[in-house]
Amino acid sequence: MAEKPQKTKKPAWVIDKERARRAAAAETLWLFGLHAVRDALANPRREKLRLVVSRNALDRLGPLPEGTEPEITDARTFDKAVPLAPDSVHQGAALEVRPLAWGKLEDLALSGPGRPLMVALDRVTDPHNVGAILRSAEVFGARAVIAPARHSAPETGALAKTASGALERQPYLRVTNLADALIELKAMGYTVLGLDGTGQETLPETLRALSGRAICLVLGAEGPGLRERTRETCDHILRIPFAADFGSLNVSNAAAVALYAASQS
């Protein structure tokens, strides 16, 4: 009698990946503030779960999308109705949502709108910095901002408020391994430019030589900068030239300057 075939046991990494996918599907976040809530409500890609507003905020939000049923609460007890941090400037409006799904890196890099310009963030964990970078990326036409899934700022209400609506429109893609994502971009024809104060080349001169090329700008966290493998993956390590030796730009300002320069090249 033939033996029954043994069931193949899934490797641990496959099980972990499936668990992470299920956890991500169940994850929700609260957006707050009139601007962030209004932009999220207008975004058809955003899955909306619960809108909590004061009467005054509801009037200021304007017409709601069809099917939206707001929960109206007294402004004096708003903080008890919604689980926000005590210092959240919510203006009487909060919206529970699921994180946005932006799809695959390849699709964004090859067929996104505008010129092929990407931003990669290496361990930038401050949501205010990431929010400001998303805003600059949208203004200067980047196709996406990418960051590692771990050790980077996730979607939060604080990030959305700083992004001033850009979180709803500017792809923010968190990847398993940043260096691998950069290698993937290079295979698609992107030139990967790491920004670091120790760079021997300057950003403007290198961009002039790369005019018309697909570009990915890589920025690291303030202090630690780019990790070693990230640096090794970059095609060039560049610095932004300064008028005097009195310091440097923070990461969100450096991103804005670099994005402007790249958008003009």
Long-range contacts (C-beta under 8 A, 24 or more apart in sequence): 24-99, 25-98, 27-98, 27-99, 28-96, 28-97, 28-98, 29-96, 29-97, 29-98, 29-99, 29-154, 29-155, 29-156, 29-157, 30-82, 30-83, 30-84, 30-94, 30-95, 30-96, 30-97, 30-157, 31-94, 31-95, 31-97, 31-157, 31-160, 31-161, 32-82, 32-84, 32-88, 32-89, 32-90, 32-91, 32-93, 32-94, 32-95, 32-157, 32-160, 32-161, 33-89, 33-90, 33-91, 33-93, 33-157, 33-160, 33-161, 34-60, 34-61, 34-91, 34-93, 35-161, 35-164, 35-165, 36-95, 36-157, 36-160, 36-161, 36-163, 36-164, 36-165, 36-167, 37-61, 37-93, 37-94, 37-95, 38-62, 39-165, 39-167, 39-168, 39-169, 40-95, 40-97, 40-160, 40-168, 41-65, 41-68, 41-95, 42-168, 43-168, 43-169, 45-100, 45-101, 45-168, 46-97, 46-98, 46-100, 46-168, 47-97, 47-98, 48-95, 48-96, 48-97, 49-96, 49-97, 49-98, 50-95, 50-96, 51-93, 51-94, 51-95, 51-96, 52-78, 52-81, 52-82, 52-93, 52-94, 52-95, 52-96, 53-92, 53-93, 53-94, 54-78, 54-92, 54-93, 56-92, 57-91, 57-92, 57-93, 58-93, 60-91, 60-93, 61-93, 84-157, 85-158, 88-157, 88-158, 89-161, 94-157, 99-154, 99-155, 100-155, 100-167, 100-168, 100-172, 102-144, 102-171, 102-172, 102-173, 103-173, 105-144, 105-146, 105-173, 105-175, 105-181, 105-184, 105-185, 106-184, 106-188, 108-143, 108-144, 108-171, 108-173, 109-143, 109-144, 109-185, 109-188, 109-190, 109-214, 110-188, 112-143, 112-144, 112-171, 113-141, 113-143, 114-141, 114-142, 114-143, 115-141, 115-263, 116-143, 116-189, 116-190, 116-214, 116-215, 117-141, 117-142, 117-143, 117-214, 117-215, 117-216, 117-217, 117-259, 117-262, 117-263, 118-142, 118-143, 118-144, 118-145, 118-146, 118-185, 118-190, 118-214, 118-215, 118-216, 118-217, 119-144, 119-145, 119-146, 119-216, 119-217, 119-218, 119-219, 119-255, 119-259, 120-145, 120-146, 120-147, 120-178, 120-181, 120-182, 120-192, 120-216, 120-217, 120-218, 120-219, 121-145, 121-146, 121-147, 121-152, 121-218, 121-219, 121-220, 121-251, 122-147, 122-148, 122-178, 122-218, 122-219, 122-220, 122-221, 122-226, 122-227, 122-230, 123-148, 123-151, 123-152, 123-220, 123-221, 123-224, 123-227, 124-152, 124-153, 124-219, 124-220, 124-221, 124-251, 125-151, 125-152, 125-153, 125-221, 126-153, 127-153, 127-154, 127-156, 127-158, 127-159, 127-162, 128-158, 128-159, 128-162, 128-252, 129-153, 129-222, 129-250, 129-251, 129-252, 130-159, 130-162, 130-163, 130-172, 131-158, 131-159, 131-160, 131-161, 131-162, 131-163, 131-164, 131-166, 131-167, 132-162, 132-163, 132-252, 132-255, 132-256, 133-219, 133-251, 133-252, 133-255, 133-256, 134-159, 134-163, 134-166, 134-167, 134-170, 134-172, 135-162, 135-163, 135-164, 135-166, 135-170, 136-252, 136-255, 136-256, 136-259, 137-166, 137-170, 137-255, 137-259, 138-166, 138-169, 138-170, 139-259, 140-256, 140-259, 140-260, 140-262, 140-263, 141-263, 142-170, 142-259, 143-171, 144-170, 144-171, 144-172, 144-173, 145-170, 145-171, 145-172, 145-173, 146-172, 146-173, 146-174, 146-175, 146-178, 146-181, 147-172, 147-173, 147-174, 147-175, 147-178, 148-174, 148-175, 148-176, 148-177, 148-178, 149-174, 149-175, 149-176, 178-230, 179-229, 179-230, 179-232, 179-233, 182-216, 182-218, 182-230, 182-233, 182-234, 183-233, 185-216, 186-233, 186-235, 188-214, 189-213, 189-214, 190-214, 190-215, 190-216, 191-215, 191-216, 191-235, 191-236, 192-216, 192-218, 192-233, 192-234, 192-235, 192-236, 193-217, 193-218, 193-234, 193-235, 193-236, 193-238, 194-218, 194-220, 194-226, 194-230, 194-231, 194-234, 194-236, 194-237, 194-238, 195-219, 195-220, 195-237, 195-238, 195-239, 195-240, 195-254, 195-258, 196-220, 196-225, 196-226, 196-231, 196-237, 196-238, 196-239, 197-225, 197-239, 197-248, 198-237, 198-239, 199-236, 199-237, 199-238, 199-239, 200-237, 200-239, 201-236, 201-237, 201-238, 201-239, 202-238, 202-239, 202-240, 202-241, 203-238, 203-239, 203-240, 203-241, 203-257, 203-258, 203-261, 204-241, 204-261, 206-236, 206-238, 207-261, 207-262, 207-265, 208-265, 210-265, 211-265, 212-265, 215-262, 215-265, 217-255, 217-258, 217-259, 217-262, 219-251, 219-254, 219-255, 219-258, 220-251, 221-251, 222-250, 222-251
